[in-house]
Amino acid sequence: MSIIGTIIIGFFVGLVARFIKPGDDKMGLLFTTMVGIVGAFVGKFIGQAVGVYRADEPAGFVGAVIGAVLVLTLLKVTNNRRITH
């Protein structure tokens, strides 16, 4: 997939993940796209670990969204820990 295609898919994955995990996430379009792209990598890694994806197979849209929700949750936890201490 081209870089432009990856960015577009990452943006949509990030939007869906932010819709699924509501909260006061103050982030712009760039950060939403980055969360979606990183979420796809996380989804692929977890999918390979449990046997859903092969090593040469990219993560599906659902796997990418699950990975992005996990990334958003991790960001929320680490950000709250940093603010409270």
VOPAGU-2260 file (C-alpha; in pm, 1 decimal, decimal comma):
REM VOPAGU-2260
SITE   aa  ch    i         X         Y         Z
SITE  MET   A    0       0,0       0,0       0,0
SITE  SER   A    1     122,0     347,2     -75,0
SITE  ILE   A    2     211,7     600,9     190,1
SITE  ILE   A    3     -92,3     813,7     101,5
SITE  GLY   A    4    -320,9     510,3     133,1
SITE  THR   A    5    -170,4     424,4     470,9
SITE  ILE   A    6    -227,4     778,4     594,0
SITE  ILE   A    7    -589,5     781,3     475,0
SITE  ILE   A    8    -669,2     442,1     629,7
SITE  GLY   A    9    -488,2     546,1     950,5
SITE  PHE   A   10    -701,5     858,1     969,2
SITE  PHE   A   11   -1026,1     662,5     941,6
SITE  VAL   A   12    -906,2     401,7    1191,3
SITE  GLY   A   13    -813,1     681,0    1433,4
SITE  LEU   A   14   -1154,7     843,7    1392,7
SITE  VAL   A   15   -1339,0     517,6    1457,3
SITE  ALA   A   16   -1119,8     442,7    1759,7
SITE  ARG   A   17   -1184,4     788,8    1904,5
SITE  PHE   A   18   -1558,4     736,5    1848,5
SITE  ILE   A   19   -1549,8     396,8    2024,9
SITE  LYS   A   20   -1342,3     527,1    2317,5
SITE  PRO   A   21   -1502,5     859,9    2399,1
SITE  GLY   A   22   -1336,8    1105,8    2626,3
SITE  ASP   A   23   -1173,7    1443,5    2634,9
SITE  ASP   A   24    -894,8    1364,2    2390,0
SITE  LYS   A   25    -767,8    1696,6    2267,2
SITE  MET   A   26    -584,5    1591,3    1954,8
SITE  GLY   A   27    -582,0    1715,8    1600,2
SITE  LEU   A   28    -601,9    1541,1    1266,8
SITE  LEU   A   29    -232,0    1456,9    1257,6
SITE  PHE   A   30    -232,2    1288,9    1598,3
SITE  THR   A   31    -556,4    1104,4    1516,9
SITE  THR   A   32    -391,9     971,2    1200,6
SITE  MET   A   33     -79,9     869,0    1391,8
SITE  VAL   A   34    -292,1     683,6    1649,8
SITE  GLY   A   35    -464,8     497,5    1365,0
SITE  ILE   A   36    -137,2     397,9    1198,5
SITE  VAL   A   37      23,7     286,9    1526,7
SITE  GLY   A   38    -299,5     105,6    1611,6
SITE  ALA   A   39    -273,4     -92,4    1288,9
SITE  PHE   A   40      76,0    -206,4    1385,8
SITE  VAL   A   41     -41,5    -297,6    1736,1
SITE  GLY   A   42    -342,8    -480,8    1592,8
SITE  LYS   A   43    -119,6    -675,1    1354,2
SITE  PHE   A   44     120,4    -770,4    1633,8
SITE  ILE   A   45    -159,6    -887,9    1863,5
SITE  GLY   A   46    -333,8   -1065,6    1575,7
SITE  GLN   A   47     -14,7   -1253,8    1489,5
SITE  ALA   A   48      37,4   -1344,8    1855,4
SITE  VAL   A   49    -307,0   -1505,1    1881,6
SITE  GLY   A   50    -294,7   -1659,8    1534,1
SITE  VAL   A   51    -546,5   -1439,6    1351,6
SITE  TYR   A   52    -294,9   -1295,2    1102,9
SITE  ARG   A   53       2,8   -1455,6     927,9
SITE  ALA   A   54     342,7   -1287,9     929,8
SITE  ASP   A   55     300,8   -1150,9     575,2
SITE  GLU   A   56     -60,0   -1041,5     623,5
SITE  PRO   A   57    -155,1    -685,0     723,2
SITE  ALA   A   58    -405,1    -617,4     998,4
SITE  GLY   A   59    -765,9    -586,3     894,9
SITE  PHE   A   60    -973,8    -279,7     967,7
SITE  VAL   A   61   -1124,5    -429,3    1283,1
SITE  GLY   A   62    -782,8    -537,0    1413,1
SITE  ALA   A   63    -644,1    -190,5    1343,4
SITE  VAL   A   64    -933,2     -26,5    1529,8
SITE  ILE   A   65    -883,5    -257,4    1828,6
SITE  GLY   A   66    -514,1    -171,9    1828,7
SITE  ALA   A   67    -590,9     201,0    1806,9
SITE  VAL   A   68    -833,7     179,4    2099,6
SITE  LEU   A   69    -559,1       9,9    2300,5
SITE  VAL   A   70    -315,2     286,8    2202,8
SITE  LEU   A   71    -566,0     555,0    2307,4
SITE  THR   A   72    -623,5     379,3    2639,5
SITE  LEU   A   73    -250,2     354,6    2701,6
SITE  LEU   A   74    -205,1     723,4    2617,1
SITE  LYS   A   75    -485,9     817,8    2856,1
SITE  VAL   A   76    -337,7     610,9    3140,7
SITE  THR   A   77      15,0     745,9    3096,3
SITE  ASN   A   78    -107,2    1102,9    3054,6
SITE  ASN   A   79    -319,4    1087,8    3371,8
SITE  ARG   A   80     -29,6     941,6    3568,3
SITE  ARG   A   81     198,0    1222,2    3453,9
SITE  ILE   A   82     -52,0    1495,2    3541,5
SITE  THR   A   83    -140,2    1370,5    3890,1
SITE  HIS   A   84     218,6    1337,8    4016,9
